[in-house]
Amino acid sequence: MATKQTLTPEDWIKAAFRLLTSSGPKSIRVDFLCLELGVTKGSFYWHFEDLAALRAAMVEHWRRVATSDVIASMVSPEMSPRDLFIRFIENILHVPTRDYGGPMTEVAIRHWAAGDEAVEKVVRDADTERLAFLTLQMRGAGLTGPEARSRATLIYATLVGLKQLTGEPALPRMDIPGFVDAMLRPATLANPARAPEAELELQ
């Protein structure tokens, strides 16, 4: 059996995420956590002042692991914009989640945020950080102004949607390289009727 000395704050955070993912935010309780880890309540209070402290640690941990650490791992002058976008999407989709309750962990956090202002703020900050990073990379790939922001937003919206659909067996696996290639293509002409193909058809 684990003891208060052998457990770490991260062990409690992971256990809390498992409860959150399987049963929702109301399941994050000291008695349930102790049952999950096989320890007494004294062990919990050895690491956290109260549940509020644990919950705050949970969302900050999630933001660091699933956002800040992922972005930091992208910093490489040798990586092309295309490879960077592919790696970013794959890393966000495949952040190790077994210890945290499975691939639906981020979905569970977003559901939690819908009813908790403090959690909602951290999730919003993480979204802002991710979107700013994607927009910066779009500019680095040659897109400018609103177009860079628009493409970055579309990539991020797709990414969030894919997280929501995790576990749907009927859905085919996404062609991430193909999707990134489409997002990096130059914008089409504003007036397609003026394209050479259209002019030939009118002759």
WOKA-V618031 format. One record per residue. RES is the residue in one letter. OMEGA is omega in whole degrees, -180 to 180 (none if undefined). Layout:
RES_OMEGA ; RES_OMEGA
This chain:
M_178 ; A_177 ; T_-179 ; K_179 ; Q_-177 ; T_177 ; L_177 ; T_175 ; P_-180 ; E_176 ; D_178 ; W_179 ; I_180 ; K_178 ; A_179 ; A_177 ; F_179 ; R_177 ; L_179 ; L_-176 ; T_-176 ; S_-170 ; S_178 ; G_-174 ; P_-180 ; K_-180 ; S_179 ; I_-179 ; R_-177 ; V_-178 ; D_178 ; F_179 ; L_180 ; C_177 ; L_179 ; E_-175 ; L_178 ; G_-180 ; V_179 ; T_179 ; K_178 ; G_179 ; S_179 ; F_-176 ; Y_172 ; W_-174 ; H_-175 ; F_180 ; E_180 ; D_-179 ; L_179 ; A_179 ; A_178 ; L_-179 ; R_177 ; A_179 ; A_180 ; M_-174 ; V_177 ; E_176 ; H_179 ; W_-179 ; R_-179 ; R_-174 ; V_-173 ; A_-179 ; T_-175 ; S_-180 ; D_179 ; V_180 ; I_179 ; A_-180 ; S_-179 ; M_-174 ; V_180 ; S_-179 ; P_-179 ; E_-175 ; M_178 ; S_177 ; P_-180 ; R_-179 ; D_180 ; L_-180 ; F_179 ; I_-178 ; R_180 ; F_-179 ; I_-179 ; E_-180 ; N_179 ; I_-178 ; L_-173 ; H_172 ; V_-179 ; P_-174 ; T_-176 ; R_-179 ; D_-176 ; Y_177 ; G_177 ; G_-174 ; P_-179 ; M_-177 ; T_-177 ; E_176 ; V_180 ; A_179 ; I_180 ; R_175 ; H_178 ; W_-178 ; A_-179 ; A_-179 ; G_-177 ; D_-175 ; E_-179 ; A_178 ; V_180 ; E_180 ; K_180 ; V_178 ; V_178 ; R_178 ; D_178 ; A_177 ; D_180 ; T_180 ; E_180 ; R_-177 ; L_178 ; A_179 ; F_-180 ; L_179 ; T_178 ; L_180 ; Q_176 ; M_177 ; R_177 ; G_179 ; A_175 ; G_178 ; L_-175 ; T_173 ; G_-177 ; P_-179 ; E_179 ; A_-180 ; R_-179 ; S_180 ; R_179 ; A_179 ; T_180 ; L_177 ; I_-176 ; Y_178 ; A_177 ; T_-180 ; L_178 ; V_179 ; G_179 ; L_177 ; K_179 ; Q_-175 ; L_179 ; T_178 ; G_177 ; E_-174 ; P_-176 ; A_-177 ; L_177 ; P_179 ; R_-177 ; M_173 ; D_-175 ; I_178 ; P_179 ; G_178 ; F_180 ; V_178 ; D_179 ; A_-179 ; M_-177 ; L_179 ; R_177 ; P_179 ; A_178 ; T_179 ; L_-178 ; A_-179 ; N_-177 ; P_-178 ; A_-180 ; R_180 ; A_-179 ; P_-179 ; E_-179 ; A_-179 ; E_179 ; L_-179 ; E_-178 ; L_-177 ; Q_none
